[in-house]
Amino acid sequence: MTDNHEDSNAEIYRRQLLTLADKVAMLESTVHELQGQVQQGYIRIQELVNERDQERHRNDQFLKIYQE
């Protein structure tokens, strides 16, 4: 009987570790990408709020002029 290092517990654990390390790296990359998307979403929301506020201000000015 020969010892096959590919069947040893250490080798099995090493393969599992490499597989999990790849998954962790993929998840970290995905989280980084999603955080960027969330940040862009916050920026866009702020832009829309600013546009809405400007439009309200223009409407208020128009109403003041119209009511005079």
N, C-alpha and C positions, 0 to 999 in steps of 0.2 A: 504494500500500500504506500503510495507516494502522497506527500502533503502537497496539495494544490493551494497556493497562496490566494488564488482568486475565490476560494471557497471558505477562507478563514473568516472568523468573526470580525477581525480588524478590517479586512478588505470590504466586507459587507457594510460595516459602519462607515468606512471611508467613502464608499459610493453613496450611501444615504446622506452623508454630510455634504458631499459635492452637489447632490441633487437639491438639497435644502438650501444650500448657499446660492445656487442659481435662482431658485424661487424667491429667496429674500431679495436678491439683486433686482429681479424683475418687479417685485412688489414695490421696492424703494423707488424704482424708476417710474412706475405707474403713479405712486403717491406724489412724486415730484411734479409730474405732468398735470395731475388733477389739481394740485395746489396752485399751479400756474393758471389753470382754467378758472378756478374760483377767484383768484386775484383779478383776472381780466373781467370776470363777471361783476365784481365789486366796482371796478373802474367804470364799466358800462352803466351800472345802476346809478352811480354818482353823476355821470354825464346826462342820463335821462332825467334825473331829479333836477339838475341845473337847467336843462332845457325847459322842463315843466315850469319851474319857478320863473324863468325869464318870460315865458309865454303868459303866465298869470300876471306878471308885472305889466307887460304890454297891454293885456286886456284891461287891467285896472286903470291904466293911464287913458286908454281909449274911452272907458266908461266915464271917467272924470271929465274928459273933453266933451263927450256927447251930452252929459247931463248939464253942462254949463250953459 
